[in-house]
Structures are given as C-alpha cells and as structure tokens.
C-alpha cells in the first residue's frame, strides 16, 4: 500500500552534482523520519543521511559538507542534493521511511566516474 519511489540517479563525473528524489505514495500519514542509504557493489548497505519531521538532520561523516538532505512534508517527498561527488560515492541509493516500521524504495543507481 505504501510505496517509496526513488529517481534522479545516473552517471556523473567526479566533482559533479546530482539530485535524488524519493516520493511516497499510498500513505495517509507522514513518516517520522526519512533517510537515504547506499550500497556499493560487494559491500553492506550504509547510512548516508536522515531528516525528521522537525527537519532535524544528520549525515554520515563521509558525506558531511557535500550532501544535503531536505524534505517536503506536504508532498511526502525527500531529496538528496549531492555535490562534489567522488568515485567512492558510487552505489545504489535507497530511500527509507519510518513510522512504526521501515519502508524501503527500490533503489536508484549513482555512478561517479573519475
């Protein structure tokens, strides 16, 4: 019933920028928190950024100062603005929403070339 759909992934050169979007559909409530995770090939999924309904944010140290998470509560949408991208940012980026339980999107591929 509740679905999260990511978009905005693609191929970008190192130093470039990309903006990811995640839209929630089929929800009659707002998520207490929304977050972005990523998974590089052969590695475990890792936390990237999180934002609460009060718009408090936190970031992984690896992306702090380069990535910005934001949220449009009226549209149940979360964004991830990624600047100064590095090859190590490459991976599948997943949208996460929390309210009583976790909801996950299907993921969107981000590839950063050197």
ABEGO torsion letter per residue (X at the ends): XBBBBBBGBEBBBBGBBBBBBBBBBGBABBBABBBBBBBBBGBBBBBABBBBAAGBBBBBAAABGABBBBBBAAAGBBBBBBBGBBAAABEBBBBBBBBGBBBBBAEBBBBBBX
